[in-house]
Amino acid sequence: MSDRVISVSQLVRYVKSKLDNDVLIQKIQIEGELSNFIAHRSGHWYFSLKDAQSRINCVMFQSYAKTVKFVPKNGDKVVVGCSLSMFESTGQVQLYCTSMKPSGIGDLYVQFELLKEKLYREGLFALEHKKQIPAYPMRIGVIVGAKTAAREDIMTTLKRRWPVAEIIEFHSLVQGDTAHLELIKALSEADLSGCDVLILARGGGSIEDLWAFNNEFLARTIYHLNTPIVTGIGHEVDVTLADYVADVRAATPTAAAETVSPELSEVELHLTQNTQRLKLAVEMNLSIAAQSLNSLRSRQVLSEPSFVDIQQMKVDSLVNQLHIKMTESLHKASKARYSIVRCTQLMNEMLNDNKSQIERKTQQINSLVQMNMQKVSMSLKHQLQLLDGYSPLKILLRGYSIAEINGSAVHSIRQVQIKDELQLRLSDGILICTVEDKGEIQ
């Protein structure tokens, strides 16, 4: 063995020179299926070329990409003109492509389209079968791979937007030949757990990486779930059969979490507005009741207690007049006497009836006013309890904190630089901290 020590860059340059000078792998034609295709904003294309046994990374620079006469996509079978070389910065062997023409459609893509057409004809994608996503879910089930970036994105989003909800996780494989079996089992358990809504998610990948979500049995399991489900699988361009069958399809795991979770601040604003409307309605009802009471007080019977006596005096006057008429004729006196007695009875009955009705109406009004006041008091008490329950101070008591810099809340590590001074607001005070390091969540 030679004792000579060389650097990594020397080794890479040596291997690259060997590749570049091997005429057998320069300016060749290779047929394969496109996968992981990315059209970068710079104009360069990055993709993989694969067959049943192998895969190799490829790049096509802008000057060559703009000469291609079709729009390539994952699953396309193509023939590329290329040369094999090594990218020195990473030591990665890849194909540098100069031309591309279609050769057919990949086998997986054909299977996907055939199965999608079958399920569509059976009605599994029909809008009338889609369930409504609850506006304020208090129990959220998450079916996702354990210790994955997708899980972290979902949990971070749910805790930020809707921290009052209970989150139940159901971990599963999300890639591989048996992944669909674990996903079916996790979905079945989640459907029986009493959740208000479910999230099915995983990060991006090639069509092979996402193939478990194109399984027919998984799609049928999702279709028969009793619980509403939102999918967030891959990136925005990735659409699987699970997405078609789900009640709502979100572009990413983070977008799925945002779909099922309301913004707590918006809910608090909505409660405040409803409380104000309720207060105005109560004040209006009280005003109407006050007007009714004032109307009753203005009645002559209630405002002048002597009214009955006056009426009685009028009756007595009529009686005297009848007595005077009695002297004119015995016959008329007899009839007049009978009339006077009858008239007196009717007047007394009428006065008694009016007095009873007035007392009964007064009691009813008092009862209605008391009942309305009790209802309004109970409703206001309930609203105050809700506002107290959704208060950000309650969240701080659970161990959460708010990071601030210069009096503004920090939402991203891009707002903070190394050595910046942060204020961490806790439930019982403020901590002053200095940023020693930072890093993005992977």
URCOR-V824080 format. One line per field, one symbol per residue. ss: DSSP state (a for helix, b for strand, c for the rest). phi: phi as a letter, one per 40 degrees, with the letter a starting at -180 (. if undefined). psi: psi as a letter, one per 40 degrees, with the letter a starting at -180 (. if undefined). A space follows every 10 residues. Layout:
ss = ???
phi = ???
psi = ???
This chain:
ss = cccccccaaa aaaaaaaaaa ccaaaccbbb bbbbbbbbbc ccccbbbbbb ccccbbbbbb caaaaccccc cccccbbbbb bbbbbbbccc cbbbbbbbbb bbbbbcaaaa aaaaaaaaaa acccccaaac ccccccccbb bbbbccccaa aaaaaaaaaa accccbbbbb bcccccccaa aaaaaaaaaa acccccbbbb bbcccccccc aaaacaaaaa aaacccccbb bbbccccccc aaaaaccbbb ccaaaaaaaa cccaaaaaaa aaaaaaaaaa aaaaaaaaaa aaaaaaacca aaacccaaaa aaaaaaaaaa aaaaaaccca aaaaaaaaaa aaaaaaaaaa aaaaaaaaaa aaaaaaaaaa aaaaaaaaaa aaaaaaaaac caaaaaaccc cbbbbccbbc ccaaaccccc bbbbbbccbb bbbbcccccc cc
phi = .cccbbcccc cccccccccc ccccbbfbbb babcafcbcc cchcbbabba bcbaaacbbb cdccccccca ccadgccbbb cabcabcccb gccacbcbaa acbibccccc ddcccccccc ccgcbccccc cccccbcbab cbbaccfbcc cccccccccc caccccbbbb cacbahcbcc cccccccccc cccgccabbb aacciccccc cdcbcccccc cccccccdbb babgbcccbb cdcccccabb cadccccccc bccdcccccc cccccccccc cccccccccc cccccccccc cccbccdccc cccccccccc ccccccccac cccccccccc cccccccccc cccccccccc cccccccccc cccccccccc cccccccccc cdcccccchc abcbbfgbcc bacccbbdgc cbbccbcbib bbbbccaaac cc
psi = hiehhiiddd dddddddddd ehedehfihh hahhifhhhi eeeihhiihi addiiiiiih iddddeehei hiihehhihi hiihahhdde fhhihhieih iieahidddd dddddddddd deeeehdeeh ihhidghehh hhhiiifidd dddddddddd dgeeihhhih iiieiidedd dddddddddd deefidiihh iiaiaiddde ddeehddddd dddeidhihh ighaadehhi dddddidhhi diddddddde hihddddddd dddddddddd dddddddddd dddddddeid dddgdedddd dddddddddd ddddddddhd dddddddddd dddddddddd dddddddddd dddddddddd dddddddddd ddddddddde hdddddeeei ihhihfeiih eieeehihei hihhhadeah hhihhdiiii h.
